[in-house]
């Protein structure tokens, strides 16, 4: 039977999706399911890894059932996932030894603060991994599991414990334990992987007390890792990348200087810097963008911890509206934020500030402030945080950034997109297929088996939905940014006062 489709499994921070693409890169079927968020203590965030697997398998079956697809019609499966989140499980039982520790979790902030006291060590970690020492990354989370979960270290020493990022867990489960792998993009986010040698770094493993035996084999982003029994056929799993690198690939940012911004739970801005890693001196991360065959492409990345999550917070905790898309409606009922500035540092500030102690704050409230002003300020905060990162990228590379490709859930907001164009002074391009994270995973899988023959073929099908041009005057932009920078300074100072 003809291979007509590529399947992308998109495991995110709050939900699992399965998207089926045809050869023209059109979405022919999609299914999505949320899974619970677990907050055992303030600043701690966990997921039940079994819930994630069940949800991901469920949406895969649902997406195929919608079209009555057979496994023999599927050419390949690609996987993309929330990065930095770690899970450890028992090799023999196949069960996690504890909840997965999510990238947002700050439980290891004190451990990171202790490491930060040694400037030489911090510089060594940055030189090897391209990362800053922060609780965001996987190493201290994995160390915490080994030190605090009863029996975990003993199982590691006896060879029963396996650990990795969510991609490794899913592929291990989907292949019935036959493949224990990760790819270079996910590995590069652990603070344990040397991005120059493309290997787990023995010195860092020793520093964090993590035995290499529990970690997966590191592979390229587009090759066959194993097969999955699916609807009567063995289908290859052959595309893999962390969500943000997958989105960069899905936006066809194949050339040096290309930039994309994904507006998801957080904002994630990546710039393709070519085959040579660029060292950041402005609070950005040097990371692996992709590896195809023997060719490695690098990127600069700025991660904003709370992007679209601020709209979820207004919906779920403040009950300002019933559905997240309503934020655009209510925010659009006022011409601006009325002087309100919202710094949504719920779990600290990410790039380029990297302040684990900063806390969410609202400034500029008056008796005339309404719910709509606060919603508008939250929408604008998503764009302000991205502006800080884009400025740092320009400073690090010296490259012009005439335009930014945008995607993700919050990119549907015309208010955010227009304000982003205004506050950056850059053109924004939003593609017709906004599920670019899943599309990137599909591209990588399809290229591995010849479903698509080349990057040029992939690029030829990429199409634009809408372009946003900046309309704010330089004077307006300067005044808006002055207030934003003042608010960020105050949020950081407040965090220090509460220690």
C-alpha positions, 0 to 999 in steps of 0.5 A, a space after each residue: 500500500 502507498 505510503 501517504 502520510 507522516 505522523 508527528 507526536 507532539 508532547 507538550 507541557 500541558 497536552 499531547 497531540 498527534 498530527 497527521 500530514 500528507 505529502 503536501 504538508 497539509 494537516 489531514 487529522 489531529 487529536 489532542 488531550 491535556 494531562 494534569 499539572 501537579 504542584 506539590 509545593 510552591 515553585 515545584 512542577 511535576 507530571 505523571 509520566 505514565 499519564 503522558 504516555 497514555 495521553 500520547 498513545 491515545 491521541 495517536 490512535 484517535 488521529 488514525 481512527 478519524 480517517 480509518 488509516 492503516 499502519 501500512 499507509 504511514 511512512 514514518 513517525 516523528 517525535 517532538 517533546 517538552 525539553 529539560 523535563 526529566 523522568 526516571 523509570 525502572 527498566 524491569 517494571 517499566 514504571 517511573 520511580 517518581 513523577 517527572 520533574 518539569 522544566 518549569 520546576 524551581 526545586 533545585 534553585 538552591 543547588 544552582 545558587 551554590 554552583 554559581 558561587 564558583 565562577 570557574 566552574 560556571 564558565 566551564 559548564 557554559 563552555 562545554 554545554 552552551 548553557 547557564 547554570 539554572 534550575 531550568 535544565 535537566 542535570 540538577 533535576 536528575 541529581 535530585 531524583 537520585 538523591 531524594 527518591 528512595 531506592 533510585 540511586 541503588 537501582 542506578 548502581 544495579 543497572 535497573 534505572 533508566 533516565 532521560 528527557 520525555 522523548 527517551 521515555 516515549 520512544 522506549 515505551 512505543 518501541 516496547 523497550 527496544 530503543 533507548 535513545 535521545 537526539 542531540 537537541 534534547 541532549 544539549 538541554 541537559 547541562 550534561 552534554 558537550 555540544 562540541 564533542 557531541 557526547 555525554 561529558 564525563 566530567 559533568 556527569 561526575 560533577 552531578 553524580 550521575 552514572 552514564 549507564 542510566 542515560 540514553 544513546 545520543 543520535 542525530 535528528 533524522 534516522 531510524 531509531 526503532 519501529 512501533 507496531 501500529 494498526 497492522 504494520 511496523 512503522 519506523 520512528 525516525 524523526 526526533 527533536 526538542 520542541 523548539 528546535 523542531 519548530 525552528 526546522 518546521 519554520 524552514 529556518 535553514 539559513 544562518 540568521 533565520 529567527 523564529 519565535 514560538 508562543 507556547 506555554 513559554 516564549 522560545 526564540 531561536 536563531 540559526 547561527 550556522 555550523 559554528 556555535 556562537 558564544 553569548 555574552 548577553 544572557 542567551 544559550 548556545 544550543 544544537 539546532 539540528 544534526 542531519 547525518 554528520 552536519 550539525 547546525 547550532 542556534 542561539 536561544 532565549 527562553 521566556 518561562 511564562 508566555 501563553 501561561 499567563 493567559 491560562 493563569 488569568 483564565 484558571 486562577 483569576 477567572 477573568 474569562 472562560 477560554 484563552 482566546 477570549 483574552 484577545 476579545 477583552 484586551 481589544 476592548 481597550 485601546 491600550 493597557 492604561 499604564 498597567 505593566 505586567 511582569 509574569 515572572 511566576 517561576 522567575 525570569 528566563 533569558 536574558 535576565 536569568 533571575 530565579 528569584 524574580 516574582 510576578 508583579 503588576 504595576 501602574 494600577 489606578 482606580 480606573 484600572 479594569 479587568 480589560 487593562 490587566 488582560 491587555 497588559 498580559 498580552 503585551 507582556 508576552 511581546 515585551 519579554 520576546 523583545 528583550 531576547 531579540 535585542 540580545 540576539 542582535 548584540 551577540 551576532 551582529 546580524 540584522 534581523 529584518 523579520 521573525 517567523 512566528 508560531 504557537 498557540 498565542 500567535 493567533 492573537 492579533 493583539 500580541 502579533 501586532 504589538 510584537 511587530 511594533 515593539 521590536 520594529 520587525 516584520 512578523 511572518 505567520 505561516 498557514 500551518 501554525 503547528 510548526 513544532 509538529 511539522 518540524 518533527 514530521 519533516 525530520 521523519 519524512 526526510 529520513 525515509 525519503 518521503 520528502 527528498 530534500 530541504 528544498 522540497 520541504 521549503 517549497 511547500 512553506 506558505 505564509 498566512 499573514 504578515 505584520 508590519 510595525 506601525 509604532 513610532 520610535 518615540 512611542 516604542 522608547 517610552 513603552 520600553 522605558 516603563 517595561 524595563 523599570 517594571 522588570 527591575 522592580 520585579 527582580 528587586 522584590 524577589 530579592 526582598 522576599 528571600 
